[in-house]
């Protein structure tokens, strides 16, 4: 009988002991096992001999085990396991806090900054996290810093000072003390232990370049992972200048807290190869977290596939392509704007609108390795880009109260040939984002965001669910009115009308966003196919034709 995880698996000692004895890698990141006889903590799949049951203690996070006085196992590297799938699939305050911590909010703004984004007091956040995760926000951020530092020590030739800075430590002393406490080894010892057969992955850049580096890291995931629709979707919808497919990797630009990054993500059998070019090493951990979220790498494919396969219509699809992920985003606001630009038009037309917007408003950058030219525009820049007119045919949206100059009404984004209704939607969305009425960030409240989006003019079910699925990360977002979903359902013999399909899909909850990926895959469309390694991809091909 297969083992399945309850909501908080570390509280079920019998289940955890069974998992450890079977070395079940599916639970890596769900919980950690600390061994009282050795003083170390491991991932459940640690290859070492399983400890005696009376010597096991189970923790929900690495930070909790560290706080209890245990050090990380040198053999199974529990700090390098995939993250818990709960943080990306839940919408409560603990999950929102964890997403913000991964994005580096505590390192940049402290616990009070974290609490402010969540809408709670610092004491309330501390209480919530400690109760469920066994550690507060400072301890959780500290564990993440230690993991990042170890990664850099073992895979790069960065100086100790640069490693400490990149990992988020405020001083060399704090860096040294943390590494000794967590790993029972000095940073210099960890560097000496790295595999000599693995060449350093960092390319030094002169210090005058603000500490810019290029390095390669491995992004682990829970197997199985089916990459075709994941990378196929990203490449088929790629915006020229911001995204491209080159040499078998999806590449894109990314605005970061201290500058910008260019990432190249390549699917490999047991991990995702991630090559990063950062203008500031302090952005390493947030960029890695965003890449993991983009590719949905912390999902639990066994739970998803098991539930969807219970439907006879979906079972053959799941068996043919186990481990489908939902392509998400590195920038929720960008995804929301692109969803509006893509309303009722083809993929190619949506890409063209987005490319024109990027050319007009995006920030130019230099890409020495490819054809990326711009960062996606900031919301404030998009707000300035909207044309304002004294007379329009529609009333000013309440979402634009703080974005529209006094006495004027919102008009169209300059240079985009959009219908009047979509111009109104574009302006309302940008205004809502500028004013803060719509919060799409990692710490946003999903239900509140859905309600704020729903009142905007032109935001119907398709746009709302697209944003919920890809920007918010809601695993249960569903698009029964999408043409591709309806055609896929019809070919499978399922109801094709939105209401009937929604009723049929009720047993798929809470994983209906993954069911959407399977229904799309029934059709022959580029979003379902990963390009060949040497295929230029639509964005790159058109740009090279112009050259």
C-alpha positions in Angstrom: 0.0 0.0 0.0 1.6 3.3 -1.0 2.5 5.8 1.7 0.8 9.2 1.4 1.6 12.3 3.3 -0.8 13.9 5.8 -1.0 17.7 6.0 1.7 17.8 8.7 3.7 14.5 8.3 6.2 15.2 11.1 3.5 14.8 13.7 2.9 11.2 12.7 5.9 9.4 14.2 4.8 5.9 12.9 4.4 7.2 9.3 7.8 9.0 9.5 9.6 5.9 10.8 8.1 3.8 8.0 9.3 6.4 5.5 12.8 6.5 6.9 13.1 2.7 7.0 12.0 2.5 3.3 14.3 5.5 2.4 11.4 7.0 0.5 12.8 10.0 -1.5 9.3 11.3 -2.2 9.3 12.7 1.4 12.6 14.6 1.1 11.7 18.1 2.2 8.4 17.1 3.8 10.2 16.5 7.1 13.6 15.8 8.6 14.7 13.0 10.9 17.1 13.9 13.7 19.0 11.1 15.4 19.6 11.6 19.1 22.5 9.0 19.3 24.6 10.9 16.7 23.4 14.5 17.0 22.7 14.8 13.2 19.6 15.3 11.1 19.0 13.7 7.7 16.5 13.6 4.9 14.2 10.6 5.0 16.0 8.9 2.1 19.4 9.1 3.7 21.4 6.0 2.5 22.9 5.4 5.9 21.6 2.6 8.0 18.2 3.6 9.5 18.4 4.5 13.2 16.5 2.8 15.9 12.9 4.1 16.3 13.5 5.4 19.9 16.4 7.5 18.6 14.4 9.3 15.9 13.0 12.8 16.3 11.0 14.4 13.5 11.1 18.0 12.5 9.1 20.0 9.9 12.1 22.1 8.8 15.9 22.0 8.8 15.7 25.2 10.9 13.7 23.3 13.5 16.3 20.5 13.7 19.1 23.0 13.9 17.4 24.9 16.6 17.1 21.7 18.6 20.9 21.3 18.4 21.4 18.8 15.5 23.8 19.3 12.6 23.3 18.4 9.0 24.3 15.0 7.8 27.4 15.1 5.5 26.2 12.1 3.5 22.6 12.8 2.5 22.9 16.7 2.5 19.4 17.4 4.0 19.9 21.1 3.3 19.9 20.4 -0.4 16.6 18.5 -0.6 13.6 19.9 -2.5 11.4 22.3 -0.6 8.2 21.3 1.0 5.3 21.4 -1.6 3.1 22.9 1.0 4.6 26.4 0.7 3.6 26.8 -2.9 0.2 25.1 -2.7 -1.2 26.7 0.5 -2.5 30.2 1.0 -2.4 30.6 4.7 -0.1 32.9 6.6 2.6 30.2 7.2 2.9 29.3 3.6 2.9 33.0 2.6 5.6 33.7 5.1 7.7 30.8 3.8 7.4 32.1 0.2 8.6 35.5 1.3 11.5 34.1 3.4 12.6 32.1 0.3 12.5 35.4 -1.7 14.9 37.0 0.8 12.5 39.4 2.6 13.9 38.7 6.1 17.5 39.3 4.9 16.5 42.6 3.2 13.8 44.0 5.5 14.0 42.0 8.8 11.2 40.3 10.6 9.2 43.5 10.8 9.3 43.9 7.0 8.1 40.3 6.7 5.2 40.9 9.1 4.3 44.2 7.3 3.9 42.4 4.0 1.8 39.7 5.7 -0.4 42.2 7.5 0.4 40.8 10.9 2.5 41.9 13.9 6.0 40.5 14.2 4.9 38.7 17.4 2.0 37.0 15.5 4.2 35.9 12.7 6.7 34.4 15.2 4.0 32.6 17.0 2.5 31.1 13.8 5.8 29.9 12.4 7.1 28.5 15.6 3.9 26.6 16.3 3.8 24.8 12.9 7.5 24.8 11.8 9.3 24.6 15.1 11.3 27.8 14.3 10.7 31.5 13.9 11.4 33.6 10.8 15.0 34.5 11.8 15.9 30.8 12.3 14.3 29.9 9.0 16.1 32.6 7.1 19.4 31.6 8.8 18.9 28.0 7.6 18.4 29.2 4.1 21.6 31.4 4.3 23.6 28.4 5.5 22.3 26.2 2.6 23.2 28.9 0.1 26.6 29.4 1.6 27.4 25.7 1.5 26.3 25.5 -2.2 28.7 28.3 -3.0 31.6 26.9 -1.0 31.3 23.6 -2.7 30.7 24.7 -6.3 32.5 28.0 -6.8 35.8 29.8 -6.2 34.2 32.9 -4.8 36.1 34.4 -1.9 34.8 33.8 1.6 33.7 37.4 1.8 31.7 37.1 -1.4 30.2 33.8 -0.2 29.0 35.4 3.0 27.6 38.4 1.2 25.8 36.3 -1.5 24.3 34.1 1.2 22.9 37.1 3.1 25.2 37.2 6.1 25.9 40.6 7.6 29.4 39.7 8.8 32.1 37.2 8.3 31.9 36.3 12.0 28.2 35.4 11.7 29.0 33.4 8.6 31.7 31.4 10.3 29.7 30.8 13.5 26.6 29.7 11.6 28.5 27.3 9.3 30.3 25.7 12.3 27.0 25.3 14.2 25.0 23.9 11.3 27.5 21.7 9.6 30.1 21.1 12.4 32.8 22.4 10.0 34.4 25.7 9.2 33.8 27.2 5.8 37.3 26.5 4.7 36.8 22.8 5.6 33.6 22.6 3.5 35.5 24.0 0.5 38.3 21.5 0.8 35.8 18.6 0.9 34.3 19.4 -2.5 34.7 16.9 -5.3 37.9 17.7 -7.1 36.5 16.2 -10.3 33.8 19.0 -10.4 35.3 22.2 -11.8 34.2 25.5 -10.2 31.1 26.9 -11.8 31.8 30.6 -11.2 33.2 33.0 -13.7 34.8 35.9 -11.9 34.0 39.4 -13.0 36.1 42.5 -12.1 35.1 44.0 -8.7 34.3 47.2 -10.5 31.3 45.4 -12.0 29.6 45.5 -8.5 30.3 41.9 -7.7 28.7 40.4 -10.8 29.2 36.6 -11.3 28.1 33.8 -13.5 27.6 30.4 -12.0 25.8 27.1 -12.5 23.7 25.3 -9.8 21.6 22.1 -9.8 17.9 22.5 -9.0 16.6 19.2 -7.5 13.0 18.1 -7.9 10.7 15.2 -6.8 10.6 12.6 -9.5 9.0 12.1 -11.9 9.1 15.4 -13.9 7.7 15.6 -17.4 9.4 18.6 -19.0 7.7 18.8 -22.4 4.7 20.9 -21.6 6.6 22.9 -18.9 9.4 24.1 -21.3 7.1 23.9 -24.3 4.7 26.4 -22.8 7.5 28.8 -21.7 9.1 28.7 -25.2 5.9 28.9 -27.2 4.8 32.1 -25.3 8.3 33.6 -25.0 8.5 37.4 -25.4 11.3 38.4 -27.7 14.0 40.3 -25.8 12.9 38.9 -22.4 12.9 35.2 -23.1 14.4 32.8 -25.6 15.2 29.1 -26.3 18.9 28.7 -27.1 21.2 25.6 -27.1 18.6 23.4 -25.4 17.9 25.9 -22.5 15.1 28.3 -21.7 16.7 31.7 -21.0 15.1 34.8 -19.6 15.9 38.1 -17.9 14.8 38.8 -14.4 14.7 42.0 -12.3 16.1 41.4 -8.8 16.2 43.4 -5.5 19.8 44.6 -6.2 20.0 44.6 -10.0 19.0 42.0 -12.5 19.8 38.4 -13.6 19.9 36.3 -16.7 18.9 32.7 -16.1 19.3 29.6 -18.3 17.3 26.6 -17.3 18.0 23.2 -18.9 16.0 20.0 -18.2 18.3 17.0 -17.3 17.3 13.5 -16.2 17.7 14.0 -12.4 17.8 17.8 -12.0 17.4 21.2 -13.7 20.7 22.7 -14.8 20.5 26.4 -13.8 23.1 28.9 -15.1 22.8 32.3 -13.5 24.4 35.6 -14.5 23.9 38.0 -11.6 24.8 41.7 -11.4 24.9 41.3 -7.6 25.7 38.1 -5.7 23.3 39.1 -2.9 20.4 38.1 -5.3 21.5 34.5 -5.6 19.0 32.9 -3.1 15.9 34.9 -4.3 16.7 34.1 -8.0 17.0 30.4 -7.2 13.7 30.5 -5.4 12.0 32.2 -8.3 13.4 29.7 -10.8 12.1 26.8 -8.6 8.7 28.5 -8.5 8.7 29.1 -12.3 9.2 25.4 -13.0 7.0 24.2 -10.1 9.9 22.1 -8.8 8.6 21.7 -5.3 5.4 20.0 -6.4 4.4 16.5 -5.1 3.8 14.6 -8.4 2.8 11.4 -6.6 -0.1 13.1 -4.8 -1.2 15.0 -7.9 -1.0 12.1 -10.3 -2.6 9.7 -7.9 -5.7 11.8 -7.6 -6.0 12.6 -11.2 -5.5 9.0 -12.4 -8.5 8.0 -10.4 -10.6 9.4 -13.2 -10.7 6.8 -16.1 -10.6 9.6 -18.7 -7.4 11.1 -17.3 -5.7 7.9 -16.2 -4.1 7.1 -19.6 -2.8 10.7 -19.9 -1.2 10.5 -16.5 0.4 7.2 -17.2 1.8 8.5 -20.5 3.2 11.7 -19.0 3.7 11.4 -15.2 4.9 14.4 -13.3 3.5 17.2 -15.4 4.1 20.6 -13.8 2.3 23.9 -14.1 4.5 26.6 -15.8 4.3 29.5 -13.4 6.3 32.8 -13.4 9.2 34.7 -11.9 7.2 37.9 -11.8 3.4 37.7 -10.9 2.7 41.3 -12.1 4.3 40.5 -15.5 2.2 37.4 -15.8 -1.0 39.3 -15.0 -0.3 42.0 -17.6 0.5 39.4 -20.2 -2.7 37.6 -19.4 -4.6 40.7 -20.2 -2.7 41.3 -23.4 -3.5 37.7 -24.4 -7.3 38.0 -24.0 -9.1 36.6 -27.0 -6.1 36.6 -29.3 -3.7 34.0 -30.6 -0.4 33.1 -28.8 1.5 34.8 -31.5 -0.5 38.0 -31.2 -0.2 38.1 -27.5 3.6 37.7 -27.9 3.7 40.6 -30.4 1.8 42.9 -28.0 4.1 42.0 -25.1 7.3 42.5 -27.3 6.1 46.0 -28.3 5.5 46.9 -24.7 8.9 45.7 -23.7 10.6 47.6 -26.5 8.8 50.8 -25.5 9.0 50.6 -21.7 11.4 47.8 -20.7 14.9 48.4 -19.3 17.6 47.7 -21.9 20.4 45.3 -20.7 23.4 43.6 -22.3 23.4 39.8 -22.8 26.9 38.6 -24.0 25.7 35.0 -24.4 22.5 35.4 -26.5 19.8 37.6 -27.7 18.1 38.9 -24.6 17.8 42.7 -24.7 15.4 43.9 -22.0 14.0 43.5 -18.5 10.2 43.4 -18.3 8.9 46.9 -17.4 8.2 47.8 -13.8 4.6 48.5 -13.0 5.4 52.1 -12.2 6.9 52.5 -15.7 3.8 50.9 -17.2 1.6 53.3 -15.4 3.5 56.2 -16.8 3.3 54.6 -20.3 -0.6 54.7 -20.3 -1.9 57.6 -22.3 -4.4 59.7 -20.4 -7.2 61.6 -22.1 -9.6 64.3 -20.9 -12.6 62.5 -22.5 -13.3 58.7 -22.6 -16.4 56.6 -23.1 -16.1 54.8 -19.7 -16.0 55.9 -16.1 -12.7 55.9 -14.3 -12.2 52.6 -12.4 -11.8 52.8 -8.6 -8.6 50.8 -9.1 -7.0 53.8 -10.8 -7.7 56.3 -8.0 -4.1 56.6 -7.0 -2.6 56.1 -10.5 -4.5 58.5 -12.7 -3.6 62.2 -12.6 -6.3 64.4 -11.0 -9.1 65.3 -13.2 -8.2 62.9 -16.0 -9.3 59.5 -17.0 -7.3 56.4 -18.0 -6.8 55.7 -21.7 -4.7 53.2 -23.7 -1.1 52.0 -23.4 0.9 53.9 -26.0 1.8 52.0 -29.2 -0.5 49.0 -28.6 -3.3 48.4 -31.0 -5.8 47.0 -28.5 -9.6 47.1 -28.5 -11.1 49.8 -26.3 -12.3 47.2 -23.8 -8.9 45.7 -23.4 -7.3 49.1 -23.0 -9.7 49.7 -20.1 -8.7 46.4 -18.6 -5.0 47.1 -19.0 -5.3 50.5 -17.4 -7.4 49.2 -14.5 -5.0 46.3 -13.8 -1.9 48.5 -13.8 -3.6 51.1 -11.7 -4.7 48.5 -9.2 -1.1 47.2 -9.0 0.4 50.6 -8.5 -2.1 51.6 -5.8 -1.6 48.4 -3.9 -5.2 47.3 -4.3 -4.0 44.2 -6.0 -1.3 42.3 -4.3 0.3 39.5 -6.5 3.5 39.1 -4.6 4.7 35.9 -2.8 3.1 37.0 0.5 -0.3 38.1 -1.0 -3.6 36.7 0.3 -5.0 34.6 -2.6 -8.7 35.1 -1.8 -8.3 38.9 -1.3 -6.4 39.1 -4.6 -9.0 37.1 -6.4 -11.7 39.4 -5.1 -9.8 42.5 -6.1 -9.2 41.2 -9.6 -12.8 40.2 -10.1 -14.1 43.7 -9.8 -11.9 45.1 -12.5 -13.5 45.8 -15.9 -12.7 43.1 -18.4 -11.3 40.5 -15.9 -13.5 37.5 -16.6 -13.2 33.9 -15.4 -10.5 33.0 -18.0 -8.2 35.9 -17.1 -8.8 35.5 -13.4 -8.1 31.7 -13.4 -5.0 32.1 -15.6 -3.5 34.7 -13.1 -4.5 32.4 -10.2 -2.9 29.4 -11.8 0.4 30.9 -13.0 0.9 34.1 -10.9 -0.6 33.1 -7.5 0.3 29.5 -7.9 -3.1 28.2 -6.9 -3.0 24.4 -7.7 -6.8 24.3 -8.0 -7.2 27.1 -10.5 -9.4 25.8 -13.4 -10.2 27.1 -16.9 -13.3 25.3 -18.0 -14.1 28.0 -20.6 -10.7 27.9 -22.2 -11.0 26.7 -25.8 -8.1 24.2 -25.6 -9.4 22.7 -22.3 -12.9 22.3 -23.8 -11.6 20.7 -27.0 -9.3 18.4 -25.0 -12.2 17.4 -22.8 -14.4 16.7 -25.8 -11.9 14.4 -27.3 -11.7 12.4 -24.1 -15.5 12.1 -24.0 -15.9 14.5 -21.1 -18.5 17.3 -20.9 -17.4 20.2 -23.1 -19.5 23.0 -21.6 -17.9 25.0 -18.8 -20.6 24.2 -16.2 -20.8 20.5 -16.9 -17.0 20.2 -17.1 -16.6 22.0 -13.7 -19.1 19.5 -12.2 -17.2 16.6 -13.6 -13.8 18.0 -12.4 -14.9 18.3 -8.7 -13.1 15.1 -7.7 -9.9 16.4 -9.3 -9.6 19.1 -6.5 -7.3 20.4 -5.2 -5.2 19.7 -8.3 -7.3 21.0 -11.2 -4.5 23.3 -12.5 -2.5 20.1 -13.2 -5.6 18.6 -14.9 -5.6 21.6 -17.2 -2.1 20.7 -18.4 -3.2 17.2 -19.3 -6.3 18.4 -21.1 -4.2 20.9 -23.2 -1.8 18.0 -24.0 -4.6 16.2 -25.8 -4.2 18.7 -28.6 -1.3 19.1 -31.0 0.0 22.5 -30.1 3.6 23.9 -29.6 2.9 24.5 -25.9 2.9 20.8 -25.4 6.2 20.1 -27.0 9.7 20.9 -25.8 11.8 22.2 -28.7 14.8 20.3 -29.9 18.1 21.5 -28.4 19.2 23.2 -31.6 15.7 24.6 -32.4 15.8 28.4 -32.1 12.3 28.8 -30.7 9.8 31.3 -32.0 11.2 34.4 -30.3 14.8 33.8 -31.3 13.9 32.7 -34.9 12.1 35.9 -35.7 14.8 38.1 -34.2 17.5 36.3 -36.2 15.5 36.7 -39.3 15.4 40.4 -38.8 19.2 40.4 -38.3 
